[in-house]
Amino acid sequence: MNYQDYIEITPGKRSGKLCVKGTRITVYDVLGWLAQGMSNAEILKDFPELNSTQIQACLAYAAQREHHLVAVSAA
């Protein structure tokens, strides 16, 4: 999945944080809801402006970001 098709940064919108395109919902919001145990269905019910592909795009972004983190080993 190319998450960039679904996520954008717009200056002046939510302080320049990554948002789901066409919404003011940040990637951080979506990831937080999932981390708190909300299901995709619950998120979609509470935020009908989202769709399941956009939720997957947020997860894809998080996975790619994690993949690119630099590992530091203890000395």
SULLINGI-V157228 format. One record per backbone hydrogen bond with DSSP energy under -1.0 kcal/mol. NH is the residue of the N-H (numbers start at 1). CO is the residue of the C=O. Records with the same first field share a line. If there is no record, write none. Layout:
NH->CO  CO
This chain:
3->1
5->2
6->3
7->3
8->19
13->10
16->13
17->14
19->8
20->25
21->6
23->20
27->18
30->26
31->27
32->28
33->29
34->30
35->31
36->32
37->34
38->33
43->39
44->40
45->41
46->42
47->43
50->47
55->51
56->52
57->53
58->54
59->55
60->56
61->57
62->58
63->59
64->60
65->61
66->62
67->63
68->64
69->66
